[in-house]
Amino acid sequence: MNHSVPSAGVAAMRRWIADDTPLKRALTARRWMVRAYFEARYVVADPWHLATSAYERERARATLDALGGRRYAEAIDVGCGEGIFTSQLLGPCDRIVAVDFSSLAIRRAGRRFAGNPRVEVRHHDIRSGPLDRSFDLVVCAELLYYMSRAEFEAVGARLVGLVAPMGDLCLVHGTSGHDATLAAGGTAPPGSMSAGAIHDWFGRIRRLTVVRDVVRPRYRITLLRRTEAPGG
């Protein structure tokens, strides 16, 4: 049987959903496009090769190092995907709530942590509404630049609201051509998001203090602390 046509179609689809900057920007136009993009990516397991890529493993280690050895009673992993990095967060965290809007990804995360009382897996879209609690650690990686500026600011405020007093917010985003353009004194297209724009926005929030800011050639990690005292 000749499988050349289906194979070519699959290859074309994979090229279309490749993780390039122009596509990320286009996805901000319609919310349904973002959801469709991620569901398409999760047709195959571990589409970003988090478990096998040397780069992804190094970035995961750098993210854990950025936490500075602090112990967290309760954390949330926003945009947890299949839970690959969530499992590593179990090192510094006693309990974790793992949320994602992808049905395919959260199904795999549910299987990964089935029977583990330390991890609660939820199918939840952070763009649609807040959760009913606060956390000692909020982790958000590779998510916010898939949004328009207006949507990002609404979700950003929601993320800050998830952080308990004296809790931490850890942001991780890959850098892009837009970051390089801005660093050189240029301007990114109106409404476009980048690691620099995202992390700097959080750094300007008065309730947050930047504890650590790690800028590498391909990604940026920023740890911020909500400096209000309990009850403040």
Rosetta blueprint (number, residue, H / E / L):
1 M L
2 N L
3 H L
4 S H
5 V H
6 P H
7 S H
8 A H
9 G H
10 V H
11 A H
12 A H
13 M H
14 R H
15 R H
16 W H
17 I L
18 A L
19 D L
20 D L
21 T H
22 P H
23 L H
24 K H
25 R H
26 A H
27 L H
28 T L
29 A L
30 R L
31 R H
32 W H
33 M H
34 V H
35 R H
36 A H
37 Y H
38 F H
39 E H
40 A H
41 R H
42 Y L
43 V L
44 V L
45 A L
46 D L
47 P L
48 W L
49 H L
50 L L
51 A L
52 T L
53 S L
54 A H
55 Y H
56 E H
57 R H
58 E H
59 R H
60 A H
61 R H
62 A H
63 T H
64 L H
65 D H
66 A H
67 L L
68 G L
69 G L
70 R L
71 R L
72 Y E
73 A E
74 E E
75 A E
76 I E
77 D E
78 V E
79 G L
80 C L
81 G L
82 E L
83 G L
84 I H
85 F H
86 T H
87 S H
88 Q H
89 L H
90 L L
91 G L
92 P L
93 C E
94 D E
95 R E
96 I E
97 V E
98 A E
99 V E
100 D E
101 F L
102 S L
103 S H
104 L H
105 A H
106 I H
107 R H
108 R H
109 A H
110 G H
111 R H
112 R H
113 F L
114 A L
115 G L
116 N L
117 P L
118 R L
119 V E
120 E E
121 V E
122 R E
123 H E
124 H L
125 D L
126 I L
127 R L
128 S L
129 G L
130 P L
131 L L
132 D L
133 R L
134 S L
135 F E
136 D E
137 L E
138 V E
139 V E
140 C E
141 A E
142 E L
143 L L
144 L H
145 Y H
146 Y H
147 M L
148 S L
149 R H
150 A H
151 E H
152 F H
153 E H
154 A H
155 V H
156 G H
157 A H
158 R H
159 L H
160 V H
161 G H
162 L H
163 V E
164 A E
165 P E
166 M E
167 G E
168 D E
169 L E
170 C E
171 L E
172 V E
173 H E
174 G E
175 T L
176 S L
177 G H
178 H H
179 D H
180 A H
181 T H
182 L H
183 A H
184 A L
185 G L
186 G L
187 T L
188 A L
189 P L
190 P L
191 G L
192 S L
193 M L
194 S L
195 A H
196 G H
197 A H
198 I H
199 H H
200 D H
201 W H
202 F H
203 G H
204 R L
205 I L
206 R L
207 R L
208 L E
209 T E
210 V E
211 V E
212 R E
213 D E
214 V E
215 V E
216 R L
217 P L
218 R L
219 Y E
220 R E
221 I E
222 T E
223 L E
224 L E
225 R E
226 R E
227 T L
228 E L
229 A L
230 P L
231 G L
232 G L
